[in-house]
Amino acid sequence: MSNFKKPVIIALSIITIFSCAKKQNQTIDNIIQNTSAEYKVTFIELGSVKCIPCKMMQPIMKEIEKEYENQVKVVFHDVWTPEGKPYATKYKIQAIPTQVFLDANGNEYYRHTGFFPKEELVKVLKKKGVK
């Protein structure tokens, strides 16, 4: 390969990567915006199925989803997978599990890192009128 072609190929590769990442973030934003409008709160759990505290959050997430089904949308992203990794980047998480709470407009109003007991989590939901 000539010395001229290498920088061109590298530059095109970088442009392609950034373009794909931007499109993926736009898709993530659209999904979140559409979901948030239907519920008082969107509860996003960013973790992994292989993380002990994350596993401890699974039953709590199921209870919240069942008890507040018409008011709270529960979303889980395994950030250790290729599908979930963009969400870790979007929400700039530094440790898992991280819980992010969005209001009906899709704006973050609360964030917690680590295991989050159900009774404390419910207090956060009630801040936005969840009954």
Backbone hydrogen bonds, N-H to C=O, Kabsch-Sander energy under -0.5 kcal/mol:
donor,donor_aa,acceptor,acceptor_aa,energy
6,K,2,S,-1.4
8,V,4,F,-1.1
9,I,5,K,-2.7
10,I,6,K,-2.5
11,A,7,P,-2.6
12,L,8,V,-2.5
13,S,9,I,-2.2
14,I,10,I,-2.3
15,I,11,A,-2.3
16,T,12,L,-2.3
17,I,13,S,-2.3
18,F,14,I,-2.4
19,S,15,I,-2.3
20,C,16,T,-2.4
21,A,17,I,-2.3
22,K,18,F,-2.2
23,K,19,S,-2.1
24,Q,20,C,-2.4
25,N,21,A,-2.2
26,Q,22,K,-2.0
27,T,23,K,-2.1
28,I,24,Q,-2.4
29,D,25,N,-2.6
30,N,26,Q,-2.2
31,I,27,T,-2.3
32,I,28,I,-2.4
33,Q,29,D,-2.6
34,N,30,N,-2.4
35,T,31,I,-2.3
36,S,32,I,-2.8
37,A,33,Q,-1.4
38,E,34,N,-0.5
38,E,35,T,-1.1
39,Y,35,T,-0.6
39,Y,36,S,-1.1
40,K,71,Q,-1.4
41,V,71,Q,-2.0
42,T,102,L,-2.2
43,F,41,V,-0.6
43,F,73,K,-3.1
44,I,42,T,-0.7
44,I,100,V,-3.3
45,E,43,F,-0.6
45,E,75,V,-3.4
46,L,44,I,-0.6
46,L,98,T,-3.1
47,G,45,E,-0.7
47,G,77,H,-2.3
51,C,48,S,-1.1
55,K,51,C,-2.5
56,M,52,I,-1.9
57,M,53,P,-0.9
57,M,54,C,-0.6
58,Q,54,C,-0.9
58,Q,55,K,-0.6
60,I,56,M,-0.5
61,M,57,M,-2.6
62,K,58,Q,-2.1
63,E,59,P,-2.2
64,I,60,I,-2.6
65,E,61,M,-2.5
66,K,62,K,-2.1
67,E,63,E,-3.2
68,Y,64,I,-2.3
69,E,66,K,-0.9
71,Q,68,Y,-1.8
72,V,68,Y,-3.1
73,K,41,V,-2.5
74,V,72,V,-0.6
75,V,43,F,-2.9
75,V,73,K,-0.5
77,H,45,E,-2.5
79,V,47,G,-2.8
79,V,77,H,-1.1
81,T,78,D,-1.6
84,G,78,D,-0.6
85,K,81,T,-2.1
87,Y,84,G,-1.2
88,A,84,G,-1.2
89,T,85,K,-1.8
90,K,86,P,-2.8
91,Y,87,Y,-2.5
92,K,89,T,-1.0
93,I,88,A,-1.8
98,T,46,L,-2.3
99,Q,112,H,-3.3
100,V,44,I,-2.8
101,F,110,Y,-2.6
102,L,42,T,-2.6
103,D,107,N,-2.6
106,G,103,D,-2.2
109,Y,101,F,-2.7
110,Y,101,F,-1.2
112,H,99,Q,-2.3
114,G,97,P,-3.9
120,E,117,P,-0.5
121,L,117,P,-2.3
122,V,118,K,-2.7
123,K,119,E,-1.1
124,V,120,E,-1.2
125,L,121,L,-1.8
126,K,122,V,-2.3
127,K,123,K,-0.8
127,K,124,V,-0.5
128,K,125,L,-1.6
129,G,126,K,-1.8
130,V,125,L,-1.4
